[in-house]
């Protein structure tokens, strides 16, 4: 297994575990939030999916975007299944892009996000993308604890 395969495996595992968490949430809790300033559950799921699309465009641009027209912004979140179905095309394009890189690209390509404080190698950026989703999955597990809901087993 090469480095690209490992990165793809990591992204797939993070998403698989996120979906375990997301699917464990009762539909009537999708608007729940721990406090008025926090994202709701459905807003956090949407944030994860939309951010991945944004990051994909950053990879294509090799840096931050001047403008971003989110395909999610005009959509109403109806169900988790609908949200995941809508995201599938974007997810597949993202994973296909990663699979198109060579191992030398991981250290050679620089992703310039100096507008938010960093320039990192492609390899670093790909790991950051997976970490971003994993952090939000952990936040949702904490939401479930705060709402006194059952938390799913993600360590299988």
VEXDREN-2710 file (C-alpha; in Angstrom, 1 decimal):
% VEXDREN-2710
k/r/px/py/pz
1/UNK/0.0/0.0/0.0
2/UNK/1.4/3.4/-1.0
3/UNK/0.9/6.8/0.7
4/UNK/-2.0/7.8/-1.6
5/UNK/-3.8/4.5/-0.8
6/UNK/-3.3/5.2/2.9
7/UNK/-4.7/8.7/2.6
8/UNK/-7.7/7.4/0.7
9/UNK/-8.2/4.6/3.2
10/UNK/-8.1/7.2/6.1
11/UNK/-10.6/9.5/4.4
12/UNK/-12.9/6.5/3.8
13/UNK/-12.6/5.3/7.3
14/UNK/-13.3/8.7/8.8
15/UNK/-16.4/9.1/6.5
16/UNK/-17.6/5.6/7.4
17/UNK/-17.4/6.4/11.1
18/UNK/-19.0/9.8/10.6
19/UNK/-21.9/8.1/8.9
20/UNK/-22.3/5.7/11.8
21/UNK/-22.6/8.7/14.1
22/UNK/-24.9/10.6/11.8
23/UNK/-27.2/7.6/11.2
24/UNK/-27.5/7.1/15.0
25/UNK/-29.1/10.5/15.5
26/UNK/-32.9/10.4/15.7
27/UNK/-34.5/12.5/12.9
28/UNK/-36.3/14.7/15.4
29/UNK/-32.9/15.7/16.9
30/UNK/-31.4/17.1/13.7
31/UNK/-32.2/20.7/14.8
32/UNK/-30.7/20.1/18.3
33/UNK/-27.8/22.2/19.5
34/UNK/-26.1/22.3/22.9
35/UNK/-26.4/26.1/23.1
36/UNK/-27.8/29.0/21.0
37/UNK/-24.4/29.8/19.5
38/UNK/-23.6/26.3/18.4
39/UNK/-24.3/24.7/15.0
40/UNK/-27.3/22.3/15.0
41/UNK/-26.6/18.7/14.3
42/UNK/-27.8/19.1/10.7
43/UNK/-25.8/22.2/10.2
44/UNK/-22.7/20.4/11.4
45/UNK/-23.3/17.5/9.0
46/UNK/-23.8/20.0/6.2
47/UNK/-20.7/21.9/7.2
48/UNK/-18.6/18.7/6.9
49/UNK/-20.0/17.8/3.5
50/UNK/-19.7/21.3/2.1
51/UNK/-16.2/21.8/3.5
52/UNK/-15.0/18.7/1.8
53/UNK/-16.3/20.1/-1.5
54/UNK/-14.6/23.4/-0.8
55/UNK/-11.3/21.6/0.1
56/UNK/-11.5/19.7/-3.2
57/UNK/-11.7/23.0/-5.1
58/UNK/-8.8/24.2/-3.1
59/UNK/-6.8/21.2/-4.2
60/UNK/-7.7/21.9/-7.8
61/UNK/-6.7/25.6/-7.3
62/UNK/-3.7/24.7/-5.2
63/UNK/-4.9/27.3/-2.7
64/UNK/-7.9/29.1/-1.2
65/UNK/-10.6/30.3/-3.5
66/UNK/-11.3/34.0/-4.0
67/UNK/-15.0/33.2/-4.1
68/UNK/-17.0/30.1/-3.3
69/UNK/-20.5/29.4/-4.6
70/UNK/-21.6/26.5/-2.4
71/UNK/-23.9/23.9/-4.0
72/UNK/-25.3/23.3/-0.6
73/UNK/-26.3/26.9/0.2
74/UNK/-29.5/26.9/-1.8
75/UNK/-30.6/23.4/-0.6
76/UNK/-32.8/22.7/2.3
77/UNK/-31.7/19.8/4.5
78/UNK/-34.5/17.3/4.4
79/UNK/-33.1/13.9/5.4
80/UNK/-29.6/12.5/6.1
81/UNK/-30.1/10.1/3.2
82/UNK/-31.0/12.9/0.8
83/UNK/-27.9/14.9/2.0
84/UNK/-25.6/12.0/1.5
85/UNK/-27.1/11.2/-2.0
86/UNK/-26.6/14.8/-3.0
87/UNK/-23.0/14.7/-1.8
88/UNK/-22.1/11.5/-3.5
89/UNK/-21.0/13.1/-6.8
90/UNK/-18.8/15.6/-5.0
91/UNK/-17.3/12.9/-2.7
92/UNK/-16.5/10.7/-5.7
93/UNK/-14.8/13.5/-7.6
94/UNK/-12.8/14.4/-4.5
95/UNK/-11.6/10.8/-4.0
96/UNK/-10.9/10.4/-7.7
97/UNK/-8.7/13.6/-7.6
98/UNK/-6.7/12.2/-4.7
99/UNK/-6.2/8.9/-6.5
100/UNK/-4.9/10.8/-9.5
101/UNK/-1.9/12.2/-7.6
102/UNK/1.5/10.5/-7.6
103/UNK/3.4/10.0/-4.4
104/UNK/5.9/12.7/-5.2
105/UNK/3.0/15.2/-5.5
106/UNK/2.3/14.8/-1.7
107/UNK/5.5/16.7/-0.9
108/UNK/5.9/18.7/-4.2
109/UNK/2.5/20.4/-4.5
110/UNK/2.0/23.3/-2.1
111/UNK/-1.5/24.4/-1.1
112/UNK/-1.5/28.1/-0.4
113/UNK/-4.1/29.0/2.2
114/UNK/-2.0/32.0/3.5
115/UNK/-5.3/33.9/3.7
116/UNK/-6.2/31.7/6.7
117/UNK/-2.6/31.4/8.0
118/UNK/-0.9/28.5/6.3
119/UNK/0.8/27.1/3.2
120/UNK/1.1/23.3/3.4
121/UNK/2.2/20.4/1.2
122/UNK/-0.6/18.4/-0.5
123/UNK/0.1/15.5/1.9
124/UNK/-0.3/17.7/4.9
125/UNK/-3.5/19.2/3.5
126/UNK/-5.1/15.9/2.8
127/UNK/-4.5/14.8/6.4
128/UNK/-5.9/18.1/7.6
129/UNK/-9.1/17.5/5.6
130/UNK/-9.6/14.1/7.2
131/UNK/-8.9/15.6/10.6
132/UNK/-11.4/18.3/10.1
133/UNK/-14.2/15.7/9.6
134/UNK/-13.0/13.5/12.5
135/UNK/-13.1/16.5/14.9
136/UNK/-16.7/17.3/13.9
137/UNK/-17.6/13.6/14.3
138/UNK/-16.2/13.8/17.9
139/UNK/-18.2/17.0/18.5
140/UNK/-21.4/15.2/17.4
141/UNK/-20.6/12.4/19.8
142/UNK/-20.4/15.0/22.6
143/UNK/-23.7/16.5/21.3
144/UNK/-25.3/13.1/21.7
145/UNK/-23.9/12.8/25.3
146/UNK/-25.2/16.3/26.1
147/UNK/-28.6/15.4/24.7
148/UNK/-28.5/12.2/26.8
149/UNK/-28.9/10.1/23.6
150/UNK/-27.2/6.7/23.0
151/UNK/-23.8/7.0/21.4
152/UNK/-22.9/4.5/18.7
153/UNK/-19.9/2.3/18.8
154/UNK/-17.4/3.8/16.3
155/UNK/-14.4/1.7/17.3
156/UNK/-15.2/-1.6/15.5
END
